[in-house]
Amino acid sequence: MTADRSAAAQAMASLVSSLARVQDRVQRSADEARHAAAEVIRRISTELARRRQHLVMAQEALRQCQAARRGSCSAEHARVRRAEDAVRRAEAALRSAEVTQGDMNARLAARTAHVTRQVSQGRQFLNARLRELGDYMAAGIGGGAPARSGPGAPSGAAASGGARLQHPAGLPAGFAMVPLFMIDHSASTVTGPQDFKKGYSPQDLAWAFQAFKDVVLPGLASGATADTFLQRDQAAGFQGTHSYSMTHSQFLGTGDAIRLSRLPSGKLHIDNGQHRIWVARQYGFTHVPAWIP
């Protein structure tokens, strides 16, 4: 039964991650379409500027011809007419492209908003089920090991799940992989994407969580150092929020790490890292690396 519940939790967490990937793909597709439309506008604008310059040159040639009284200046007149026609066509093309761009942007915004709402509802539902399942498993219902009682029994956080902290090889002293169900987030001030104003987005932090799980943790177990991750970034062309070195320092740095403290209830209070814990809950990550005194 315990294995079945663990498999169910993993399946739901996988679905949450899949929802996040769907949202990211839709957002990237919309951004690419906007970029393509903007590039079309840029090219038409560049061509319009070139044609207007030709018109100015044609008008100047006509003026000089007329000033010199060199006959009818029919060639110059024809050149001006052609230049004016070329400008009018470019201006019409630009207006049409701008209307198309505006309509496309409105449609993309509506589509992205719809997908975001659907994904958000799906994540909320799945995360609620995950939390219920986590609390169920933490309580030891239906096959879980009951907590010992009497003299010598663990108390506080240890009694309510301290043993569930994971200590993978290579993780620095004082750090553990902490199950989200052990963390009390009721007092968190982070309630949505609008609360991310520090130069990174929820998607950036979701990338970092995945990089920590897939690259940093296995690297630490193999003896990797900060320099190792920096070298990998340089080889892959990674930098900033999407880099292994920043992920390493962000999660395991003295000042940047997620920091938790024990509550009398046995839960863990968030002293630092509310944004990352919110992202972990939204994107289906079941554990976070954290420093616990």
C-alpha positions as CSV (number, residue, x, y, z in Angstrom):
1,M,0.0,0.0,0.0
2,T,2.8,2.4,0.8
3,A,4.5,1.7,-2.5
4,D,1.1,2.3,-4.3
5,R,0.7,5.7,-2.5
6,S,4.3,6.7,-3.4
7,A,3.7,5.7,-7.1
8,A,0.5,7.8,-7.1
9,A,2.3,10.8,-5.6
10,Q,5.1,10.4,-8.3
11,A,2.5,10.2,-11.0
12,M,0.6,13.3,-9.8
13,A,3.9,15.2,-9.5
14,S,4.8,14.2,-13.0
15,L,1.5,15.5,-14.3
16,V,2.1,18.8,-12.5
17,S,5.5,19.1,-14.3
18,S,3.9,18.2,-17.6
19,L,1.3,21.0,-17.1
20,A,4.2,23.4,-16.5
21,R,5.9,22.3,-19.7
22,V,2.7,22.7,-21.7
23,Q,2.4,26.3,-20.4
24,D,6.0,27.0,-21.2
25,R,5.7,25.7,-24.7
26,V,2.6,27.8,-25.4
27,Q,4.4,30.8,-24.0
28,R,7.5,30.2,-26.1
29,S,5.3,29.7,-29.3
30,A,3.5,33.0,-28.6
31,D,6.8,34.8,-28.0
32,E,8.2,33.4,-31.3
33,A,5.1,34.5,-33.2
34,R,5.4,38.0,-31.7
35,H,9.0,38.1,-32.6
36,A,8.3,37.0,-36.2
37,A,5.6,39.6,-36.6
38,A,7.8,42.3,-35.1
39,E,10.6,41.3,-37.6
40,V,8.2,41.7,-40.5
41,I,7.2,45.2,-39.3
42,R,10.9,46.1,-38.9
43,R,11.7,45.0,-42.5
44,I,8.7,46.8,-44.0
45,S,9.6,50.0,-42.0
46,T,13.2,49.7,-43.2
47,E,12.0,49.4,-46.8
48,L,9.6,52.3,-46.4
49,A,12.4,54.5,-45.1
50,R,14.5,53.5,-48.1
51,R,11.7,54.4,-50.5
52,R,11.1,57.7,-48.9
53,Q,14.7,58.5,-49.3
54,H,14.5,57.7,-53.0
55,L,11.5,60.0,-53.2
56,V,13.4,62.8,-51.6
57,M,16.2,62.3,-54.1
58,A,13.8,62.1,-57.1
59,Q,12.1,65.4,-55.9
60,E,15.5,67.1,-55.6
61,A,16.5,66.0,-59.1
62,L,13.2,67.4,-60.4
63,R,13.8,70.6,-58.6
64,Q,17.3,71.0,-60.0
65,C,16.0,70.2,-63.5
66,Q,13.3,72.8,-63.3
67,A,15.7,75.4,-61.9
68,A,18.1,74.7,-64.8
69,R,15.2,75.0,-67.3
70,R,16.3,71.8,-69.1
71,G,13.1,71.3,-71.1
72,S,10.1,69.4,-69.7
73,C,12.0,67.3,-67.2
74,S,9.7,64.4,-68.1
75,A,12.1,61.8,-66.9
76,E,12.4,63.5,-63.6
77,H,8.6,63.8,-63.3
78,A,8.3,60.1,-64.1
79,R,10.9,59.2,-61.5
80,V,9.0,61.2,-58.8
81,R,5.7,59.5,-59.7
82,R,7.3,56.0,-59.5
83,A,8.9,56.9,-56.1
84,E,5.6,58.2,-54.8
85,D,3.8,55.1,-55.9
86,A,6.5,52.9,-54.2
87,V,6.1,54.9,-51.0
88,R,2.3,54.5,-51.0
89,R,2.6,50.7,-51.5
90,A,5.1,50.4,-48.7
91,E,2.9,52.5,-46.4
92,A,-0.1,50.4,-47.2
93,A,1.9,47.2,-46.5
94,L,3.0,48.6,-43.2
95,R,-0.6,49.5,-42.2
96,S,-1.8,46.1,-43.1
97,A,1.1,44.4,-41.2
98,E,0.4,46.5,-38.1
99,V,-3.3,45.6,-38.2
100,T,-2.4,41.9,-38.6
101,Q,0.1,42.2,-35.8
102,G,-2.4,43.8,-33.5
103,D,-5.1,41.1,-34.2
104,M,-2.5,38.3,-33.8
105,N,-1.3,39.8,-30.5
106,A,-4.8,39.9,-29.2
107,R,-5.5,36.3,-30.2
108,L,-2.2,35.2,-28.7
109,A,-2.9,37.0,-25.4
110,A,-6.4,35.4,-25.2
111,R,-5.0,31.9,-26.0
112,T,-2.1,32.3,-23.5
113,A,-4.5,33.5,-20.8
114,H,-6.8,30.6,-21.4
115,V,-4.0,28.1,-21.2
116,T,-2.6,29.7,-18.1
117,R,-6.0,29.5,-16.4
118,Q,-6.4,25.9,-17.4
119,V,-2.9,25.0,-16.2
120,S,-3.4,26.9,-13.0
121,Q,-6.6,25.1,-12.2
122,G,-5.0,21.7,-13.1
123,R,-2.0,22.4,-10.9
124,Q,-4.2,23.6,-8.0
125,F,-6.2,20.4,-8.2
126,L,-3.2,18.1,-8.4
127,N,-1.2,19.9,-5.8
128,A,-4.2,19.8,-3.4
129,R,-4.4,16.0,-4.0
130,L,-0.6,15.8,-3.5
131,R,-0.8,17.6,-0.2
132,E,-3.6,15.4,1.0
133,L,-1.7,12.3,0.0
134,G,1.5,13.7,1.7
135,D,-0.4,14.4,4.9
136,Y,-2.0,11.0,4.7
137,M,1.4,9.3,4.3
138,A,3.0,11.5,7.0
139,A,0.3,10.5,9.5
140,G,1.2,6.8,8.9
141,I,-2.4,5.9,7.9
142,G,-2.9,2.6,6.2
143,G,0.5,1.0,6.6
144,G,2.8,3.8,7.7
145,A,5.1,3.1,10.6
146,P,3.5,4.6,13.8
147,A,5.6,7.0,15.9
148,R,7.0,5.5,19.1
149,S,5.6,6.7,22.4
150,G,6.9,6.7,25.9
151,P,10.4,7.3,27.3
152,G,13.0,7.9,24.6
153,A,10.4,8.5,21.8
154,P,11.4,11.3,19.4
155,S,9.5,14.6,19.8
156,G,8.7,17.7,17.8
157,A,9.9,17.6,14.2
158,A,11.5,14.3,14.5
159,A,8.3,12.6,15.6
160,S,6.3,14.1,12.8
161,G,8.6,13.3,9.9
162,G,12.2,14.3,10.7
163,A,13.3,10.9,9.7
164,R,11.9,11.6,6.2
165,L,14.6,14.2,5.6
166,Q,16.9,12.9,2.9
167,H,20.7,13.4,3.0
168,P,22.0,12.5,-0.5
169,A,25.8,12.0,-0.9
170,G,27.7,15.3,-1.4
171,L,25.1,17.5,0.2
172,P,26.9,20.0,2.6
173,A,26.5,19.5,6.3
174,G,23.4,21.1,7.7
175,F,21.5,20.6,4.4
176,A,18.8,18.1,3.6
177,M,16.2,17.4,0.9
178,V,13.0,18.3,2.7
179,P,9.6,16.9,1.7
180,L,7.2,19.8,1.0
181,F,4.5,18.4,3.2
182,M,6.8,19.0,6.2
183,I,6.9,22.8,5.4
184,D,4.4,25.2,6.8
185,H,3.7,27.7,4.1
186,S,0.6,29.2,5.6
187,A,2.4,32.5,6.5
188,S,4.1,32.9,3.1
189,T,3.7,36.2,1.4
190,V,4.1,34.7,-2.1
191,T,0.8,33.9,-3.6
192,G,1.4,34.0,-7.4
193,P,3.6,35.1,-10.3
194,Q,2.9,38.7,-9.5
195,D,5.1,38.4,-6.4
196,F,8.2,37.7,-8.4
197,K,10.0,41.0,-8.7
198,K,13.6,40.1,-8.0
199,G,14.9,39.6,-11.5
200,Y,13.8,36.0,-12.0
201,S,10.5,34.4,-12.9
202,P,8.7,31.2,-11.7
203,Q,9.9,29.5,-14.9
204,D,13.5,30.5,-14.1
205,L,13.2,28.9,-10.7
206,A,11.5,25.8,-12.1
207,W,14.5,25.4,-14.5
208,A,16.8,25.7,-11.5
209,F,14.9,23.0,-9.5
210,Q,15.2,20.6,-12.4
211,A,18.8,21.4,-12.9
212,F,19.5,20.9,-9.2
213,K,17.8,17.5,-9.4
214,D,19.3,16.3,-12.7
215,V,22.8,17.9,-12.6
216,V,23.8,19.4,-9.3
217,L,22.9,16.6,-6.9
218,P,24.4,13.8,-9.1
219,G,27.5,16.1,-9.6
220,L,27.9,16.6,-5.8
221,A,27.7,12.8,-5.2
222,S,30.5,12.4,-7.7
223,G,32.7,15.1,-6.1
224,A,31.8,18.1,-8.3
225,T,32.6,21.6,-7.0
226,A,31.5,25.1,-7.8
227,D,34.3,25.3,-10.4
228,T,33.0,22.1,-12.0
229,F,29.5,23.6,-12.5
230,L,31.0,26.8,-13.9
231,Q,33.0,24.8,-16.4
232,R,29.9,23.0,-17.5
233,D,28.1,26.3,-17.9
234,Q,30.9,27.6,-20.1
235,A,30.9,24.5,-22.2
236,A,27.1,24.7,-22.7
237,G,26.9,28.5,-23.0
238,F,24.7,28.8,-19.9
239,Q,24.7,31.9,-17.8
240,G,22.5,33.8,-15.3
241,T,19.4,32.3,-13.9
242,H,19.7,29.3,-16.3
243,S,23.1,28.1,-15.3
244,Y,24.4,25.3,-13.1
245,S,26.8,27.5,-11.1
246,M,24.0,29.9,-10.1
247,T,21.7,27.0,-9.3
248,H,24.5,25.5,-7.0
249,S,25.0,28.8,-5.2
250,Q,21.4,29.7,-5.1
251,F,20.4,26.5,-3.3
252,L,23.5,25.8,-1.3
253,G,25.1,29.3,-0.8
254,T,25.3,30.5,2.8
255,G,23.2,33.6,2.2
256,D,20.9,32.3,-0.6
257,A,19.9,28.9,0.6
258,I,16.4,28.0,1.6
259,R,16.4,28.1,5.4
260,L,13.9,26.4,7.6
261,S,13.4,26.3,11.4
262,R,11.5,23.8,13.5
263,L,8.0,24.7,14.9
264,P,6.5,23.1,18.0
265,S,4.0,21.4,15.8
266,G,6.7,19.5,14.1
267,K,6.3,21.4,10.8
268,L,9.1,23.6,9.4
269,H,8.9,27.4,9.2
270,I,10.2,29.2,6.1
271,D,12.9,31.6,7.2
272,N,14.2,32.2,3.6
273,G,13.1,30.9,0.2
274,Q,9.4,31.6,0.0
275,H,9.5,32.1,-3.8
276,R,11.3,28.8,-4.4
277,I,9.0,26.9,-2.2
278,W,6.0,28.4,-4.0
279,V,7.5,27.3,-7.3
280,A,8.3,23.8,-6.0
281,R,4.6,23.4,-4.9
282,Q,3.3,24.8,-8.2
283,Y,5.6,22.8,-10.5
284,G,5.2,19.4,-8.7
285,F,8.6,19.1,-7.1
286,T,8.2,17.0,-3.9
287,H,11.5,18.0,-2.1
288,V,13.5,21.1,-1.7
289,P,17.1,21.5,-0.6
290,A,17.2,23.4,2.6
291,W,19.4,24.3,5.5
292,I,17.9,23.4,8.9
293,P,19.8,24.4,12.1
